[in-house]
Amino acid sequence: MAGILITPRPFYLLEQSNPEEAQYAFGYEITIHNQNRHPIQLLDRHWYITDANGQDTEVQGVGVVGQQPVLEPDGSYTYQSGVLLKTPFGYMRGSYTFHNRETDQMFEVEIPAFALAIPNLIN
């Protein structure tokens, strides 16, 4: 469904990383903006996380960070979460399932892949 803008902002968590043990911690902030004229509720998340070795991890669950937020027309919701990789580079992609509270229909919105990388790793 059109009208849902999802903006990821990934960042490296140096203080939570341990490169000697192949542990690279990344945080990400996601902002979801409802550009429609009806309220929607985020019900589920589905992530595919891939490190530089091609190791895939799939994460599915109810809501995000323990919440199933309702976004009013032209409303936004922002949350932060994190992931641990075994390599200094990887990426995430996925989808959210929403409920249109006006039409009582469910729909899915794809989240294009975004990079997880330590700063200055890629020029």
C-alpha positions in Angstrom: 0.0 0.0 0.0 1.3 3.4 -0.9 1.4 6.2 1.6 3.7 4.6 4.2 7.2 6.1 4.4 9.8 4.1 6.3 13.1 5.7 7.0 15.9 3.7 8.6 19.0 5.3 10.3 21.6 2.7 11.2 24.6 3.4 13.4 27.6 1.5 14.8 27.8 0.9 18.6 31.5 0.9 19.3 31.1 0.6 23.1 29.0 -2.6 22.7 31.3 -4.2 20.0 34.2 -6.6 20.4 36.0 -7.0 17.1 38.5 -9.5 18.6 35.6 -11.8 19.3 33.9 -11.0 16.0 31.0 -9.1 17.6 29.9 -6.0 15.9 27.0 -4.2 17.5 24.7 -2.0 15.4 21.7 0.1 16.3 19.1 1.4 14.0 16.4 4.0 14.3 13.3 3.5 12.2 10.7 6.3 11.6 7.4 5.2 10.1 5.3 8.0 8.6 1.6 7.5 7.7 0.9 9.7 4.7 -2.6 8.3 4.3 -6.0 9.8 5.4 -6.8 6.9 7.7 -5.3 5.5 10.9 -3.1 2.4 10.7 -1.7 0.1 13.3 1.6 -1.7 13.1 1.0 -5.4 14.0 4.1 -7.4 13.0 7.7 -7.2 11.9 9.7 -9.5 9.7 13.5 -8.9 9.3 16.2 -10.6 7.3 19.6 -9.8 8.6 22.7 -10.8 6.5 26.4 -10.4 7.5 29.3 -10.1 5.1 29.9 -13.9 5.3 26.4 -14.5 3.9 25.0 -15.7 7.3 21.3 -15.0 7.3 19.2 -14.5 10.4 15.4 -14.2 10.2 13.5 -12.4 12.9 9.7 -12.3 13.2 7.5 -11.0 15.9 4.6 -9.0 17.1 5.0 -5.2 16.9 8.2 -3.4 17.4 10.1 -3.0 20.8 7.1 -4.4 22.6 4.6 -2.1 21.0 1.9 -2.1 18.3 1.6 1.6 17.6 -1.3 3.3 16.0 -0.3 6.0 13.5 -2.9 8.6 12.9 -3.2 10.3 9.4 0.1 12.2 8.8 1.4 10.8 12.1 4.8 9.3 12.7 6.3 6.7 15.0 10.1 6.3 15.8 11.8 3.5 17.6 15.3 2.2 18.1 16.6 -1.3 18.3 19.8 -3.2 17.6 21.5 -6.2 16.1 24.8 -8.1 16.6 26.8 -9.2 13.6 29.9 -11.4 13.3 31.3 -9.1 10.6 31.9 -5.3 10.4 29.4 -5.1 7.5 26.0 -6.4 6.7 22.5 -5.4 5.8 18.9 -5.7 6.9 15.7 -5.8 4.9 12.2 -6.8 5.8 8.6 -5.8 6.1 5.9 -4.6 8.5 2.3 -5.8 8.6 -0.2 -3.1 9.2 -4.0 -3.0 9.9 -6.0 -0.3 8.2 -8.4 0.7 11.0 -10.8 2.3 8.5 -11.3 -0.6 6.1 -10.3 -3.4 8.6 -7.8 -4.7 6.0 -4.3 -6.0 6.6 -1.4 -5.0 4.4 2.3 -5.4 4.2 4.9 -2.8 3.5 8.4 -3.8 2.3 11.5 -2.3 3.9 14.3 -2.0 1.3 17.7 -3.2 2.4 19.9 -0.8 4.3 23.6 -1.2 5.2 25.1 -1.9 8.6 28.7 -0.9 8.5 31.4 0.5 10.8 32.2 4.1 9.9 34.8 4.6 7.2 34.7 0.9 6.3 33.3 1.7 2.8 34.4 4.8 1.0 
